[in-house]
Amino acid sequence: MSRPDNIFLIGPMGAGKSTIGRHLAELLNKEFRDSDHEIEKRTGAGIPLIFEIEGEAGFRNRESSILDDLTRQSNLVLATGGGIILSPDNRKILHERGIVVYLHAPLETLLARTRRDRHRPLLQTADRRRTLEDILKAREPIYREAADFVIETSHRSPVSVAREIVRKLESHVKNENLAS
């Protein structure tokens, strides 16, 4: 049985998942959703407040529940939160219910893109560089393992990245059809 036609974007904060995801959904005529925005919409609270009240574990539980719900849909481009891949169950859901694209960007790019952002609880530290380095060190191998393919986003427009994803998807689908 082939996987559904969903596309899931994974990667660290600042990789461009939401922005690229919107362009990708438009190019493919799919619905775009952002798991973090869905959490905020359904709880009526911002992610920083959820972290403050429930801690990271509480947030991750909400994230897993939203992921399970959203990935049951079809014809979807989903931008996921950076830590969604920490759960083996989440990685299994992503793999079984769509094509997983890892949006990669180097540390300097991620730092530049998140430097003014006060909405990311994990980056509200005195040493954002060190925090982001630690996050990347822990998550990079998991992103790569979970992904069907990796796309570089640094120094590129979101539209050009979305177009590359479309080309890779076409090739990926063609290869899957040849294999079956």
C-alpha positions in Angstrom: 0.0 0.0 0.0 1.4 3.4 -0.9 1.7 6.2 1.5 -0.9 9.1 1.4 -0.2 12.2 -0.7 0.8 14.3 2.4 4.0 16.2 2.6 5.6 16.8 6.0 8.3 19.4 6.5 10.7 18.8 9.4 13.7 20.7 10.5 15.0 23.1 13.2 13.4 26.4 14.0 14.4 28.9 11.4 14.8 26.4 8.6 11.8 27.9 6.8 9.2 25.2 7.2 6.2 27.5 7.5 7.1 30.0 4.8 8.3 27.3 2.3 5.3 25.1 3.2 2.9 27.8 2.2 4.6 28.2 -1.2 4.8 24.4 -1.6 1.1 24.0 -0.8 0.2 26.6 -3.4 2.4 25.0 -6.1 0.8 21.6 -5.4 -2.7 22.8 -4.8 -2.7 21.3 -1.3 -3.9 22.5 2.0 -1.2 24.1 4.2 -1.2 23.6 8.0 1.4 24.4 10.7 1.3 22.2 13.7 2.4 24.9 16.1 -0.3 27.2 14.9 -2.8 24.4 15.3 -1.7 23.9 18.9 -2.2 27.6 19.6 -5.6 27.7 17.8 -6.9 24.6 19.6 -5.6 25.6 23.1 -6.3 29.3 22.8 -2.8 29.8 24.3 0.6 30.7 22.8 3.4 28.2 22.8 5.5 30.2 25.3 2.5 30.1 27.8 2.0 26.3 27.2 5.7 25.8 27.9 5.5 27.9 31.1 2.4 26.1 32.4 2.9 22.6 31.2 6.6 22.4 30.5 8.2 20.9 27.4 6.7 17.5 28.2 3.2 18.9 28.3 3.8 20.7 25.0 5.2 17.6 23.4 2.1 15.6 24.4 -0.1 18.2 22.7 2.2 18.2 19.7 1.9 14.4 19.3 -1.9 14.6 19.6 -2.2 17.3 16.9 0.2 15.4 14.7 -1.9 12.3 14.9 -5.0 14.3 14.1 -3.6 16.4 11.2 -1.8 13.5 9.5 -5.0 11.6 9.1 -6.0 14.1 6.5 -5.0 13.9 2.9 -3.7 16.4 0.3 -1.8 18.3 3.0 1.5 20.1 3.4 2.3 20.2 7.1 5.0 22.3 8.7 5.9 20.6 11.9 7.5 21.9 15.1 11.3 21.5 15.3 11.1 18.9 18.0 8.3 16.8 16.7 10.8 14.1 15.5 12.0 13.5 19.1 9.3 11.0 19.6 9.7 7.6 17.8 5.9 7.4 17.6 5.8 10.7 15.8 8.5 9.6 13.4 6.5 6.5 12.6 3.3 8.5 12.0 5.2 10.9 9.7 6.7 8.0 7.7 3.5 6.0 7.3 1.3 8.9 6.4 3.3 10.9 3.9 6.6 12.0 2.4 9.0 13.6 4.9 11.2 16.5 3.7 14.0 17.7 6.0 14.6 21.4 5.4 18.3 21.9 6.3 20.1 25.2 7.1 23.5 25.7 8.8 23.7 27.2 12.3 24.6 30.7 11.1 21.5 30.9 8.9 19.3 29.6 11.7 20.7 32.1 14.2 20.2 35.0 11.7 16.6 33.9 11.0 15.7 33.5 14.7 17.6 36.4 16.2 14.6 38.7 16.9 12.2 35.9 17.6 10.8 35.9 21.2 8.2 33.3 20.5 10.4 30.2 20.7 10.7 29.1 24.3 13.8 26.9 23.8 15.7 30.0 22.5 14.9 32.2 25.4 18.4 31.7 26.9 21.4 33.9 27.5 23.4 31.9 24.9 21.2 31.3 21.9 24.1 30.1 19.8 25.0 27.4 22.3 21.4 26.4 22.8 20.8 26.1 19.0 24.1 24.2 18.6 23.0 21.7 21.3 19.6 21.3 19.7 21.1 20.7 16.3 23.7 18.2 17.6 20.9 16.2 19.2 18.4 16.4 16.4 20.4 16.4 13.1 20.8 12.6 12.9 17.1 12.1 13.7 16.0 14.6 11.0 18.2 12.8 8.4 17.0 9.4 9.5 13.3 10.4 9.4 13.5 12.2 6.0 12.7 10.8 2.6 15.0 13.5 1.3 16.9 16.6 2.4 16.6 20.1 0.9 19.1 22.9 1.6 17.3 26.2 2.4 20.2 28.6 3.2 20.7 31.6 0.9 17.7 30.7 -1.2 14.3 32.2 -1.7 11.3 30.2 -0.3 9.8 29.9 -3.7 13.0 28.3 -5.2 13.1 25.8 -2.3 9.5 25.0 -2.9 10.1 24.4 -6.6 13.0 22.1 -5.8 10.8 20.1 -3.5 8.3 19.7 -6.2 11.0 18.4 -8.6 12.2 16.0 -5.9 8.7 14.8 -5.2 8.1 14.1 -8.8 11.3 12.1 -9.0 10.5 10.3 -5.7 7.0 9.3 -6.8 8.4 8.1 -10.2 11.0 6.0 -8.4 8.4 4.5 -6.0 6.2 3.6 -9.0 9.1 1.9 -10.7 9.9 -0.1 -7.6 6.3 -1.4 -7.2 
